[in-house]
Every structure is written in C-alpha cells, then in structure tokens.
C-alpha cells in the first residue's frame, strides 16, 4: 500500500479479514455491469472529470479508509486526490475493476469425509474447487493464478494428484494446464479433440481416485459437447457450466445454425434431467455464480431437490425447454472466441485480465 494507492491483493486481504473499509465505486451507472461486494456506488464520473467531488462531497463515511474504484483507476485517482484534500483517508484501487477481475476468496466445508475448498473469483463469479481425501487432492476448473492453488494446497499439507476441467471454457482462461505443470500432476480433460496439448482424457464413468475416495465422471453434454460433471460419492456434484444454482448452461457458445443450437439444447435437457435424477440431497457445486461473491466464507451451492423445486426451466419437457433456452440466450461473454482459442492451445496471455474483464454471461435462467 503506498500513500494513496492499494493493490487488489491488499484490498482482498482487508475484505477477507473483515477490516473496516469503504469501497466507493465512482463509475457512471451505465458502466456498471459487475461490482465489488458491499461497494457504495455513487455516479460522480462527470464531476470528477471536471475536477469536482460532486455527490462525493455529501457522503457520510464509516470508519476506516475509503477505497475508490473505477474502470482502470484513473478517475478514481482524481476522487482520491480530492477526498484527501478534504481530509478523507482515501486510496485508489490500482488497476480498477479490470485488475479486480483477478480477486478471489475462499470457503471450505466437509462432504462425505472429504474437505472441499471453493475458490471463487469474486468479480467474474468463476468457481473452482479443491477436493481432498487423506491429504490427496483434486483441483477442478482452476480459474485464478496457479500460485493461489499451490499455496492453498501447501498451507493444508495436501498433495495434488490430478487437475481436471469440466469442459473447454469460453468465459475465462483455464489455469489448469499451468497448475498441473507447476505441480507435476496429471492434467485430465473430458474426451474431445479440441485441446492441442497432451492431457489424460476422461470418459463417462471414469473414476479419478484420490485418498480413499473417487470422483466419478458423468458426461453431461449440451453447454459444450464434452461437458462433464464430477460426482463425489453421489453426495456432491461439480457441474461446471451445465447446471448452476438457479439456471442452466447456454448451448450456443460454439456457434452454429439454429438447428445445431437446438440439438445442443436437447442434449442439455437430457443432461440436466439426468443430474436432477440424482438423490435430492445431492449438493450441486457449479462452475459459476451469477453475482459477485461476498467475502463471507460461505460455500455457494444448492441441492438437487432445491433446483427441482425452484428452477422452472428444469421441469420443462424437451420441446418447451429447447424453445425457452433458445429464446433466452444472453449476449456473448466478452472476448469469448479469443478465450476459447487460448484454452484450446493451453496458453495464457501475459495479462489475462485484459481478455477476461467484464461480467459473467454463462447462464440461462
Ligand atoms: Fe463454459
């Protein structure tokens, strides 16, 4: 932390430690499509550009520093300067929301005697997992810097035995290959011919053994052809982008004609129906949340029974489901075709946040 700036890692630490801090988002209302949990939003963009505090002068602020945030940190720096002139302890978030895209937090729980750590990219809503039995661990859908998983594993004394992805991602750059390389661990991907680098293919029914447990692969195509869910002892399911907390995956990101989209939507219907036939107490841990994830340490998940009761889309017959899904397709995630190219090549650009900035748009509710 310098005199008037704070890094993403430092702000992340303050929020995780529940230290008093006010996050002040000064972007124009029209520029806000995702935010930092708990941030106060005050549209002061025009005033700040003219060198005035505008509505920021009226704020009654709580104890602790004020962290100003904008898109990349320039307008926020003006706010910081003006607030400091007024005697407020203000700091600018370095790199703004673009850099915040990489911020993460974690939650942990026990399922069937296994420890499950949920590693959440708070801004983009990407959810990844470390599942442990007898100090052996499997990492699922690594989406933050590989060093984060290395540290979480080391801190707990766990040894990774496999790094797996549920599918070839389109909304974020997969860190799984880099993590598997760093740890000298097997990289497992669902069977497909898109990834242009060595991996161990996973097919329906395959078992990924760790400690005294196994994750069992269940092919759940539709979001993508190869999409796969990993089942833990039928008490938890890691569903990737097939089934979310209150929505289903989108079948359109690989492009194609309307008929091709409809046929993938039919596959999605079959996959979602198959997942919802699991026991009603089976926990569902998806690959994404649709909202920025708070620093509350609480696992984001639901149960098969809850989804059966609350997600009307999931109860539709095939024809109605396909019709509803195709009618509700949201705009494409930013840069999705370039992200897919990187993921198929197994590469990471120097600064991932440039490609990955922006809201998550993986779900259809
Ligand atoms: Fe996806």
Boltz pocket constraint, residues with backbone or C-beta under 6 A from the ligand:
constraints:
  - pocket:
      binder: B
      contacts: [[A, 167], [A, 168], [A, 169], [A, 170], [A, 171], [A, 223], [A, 241], [A, 362]]
      max_distance: 6.0
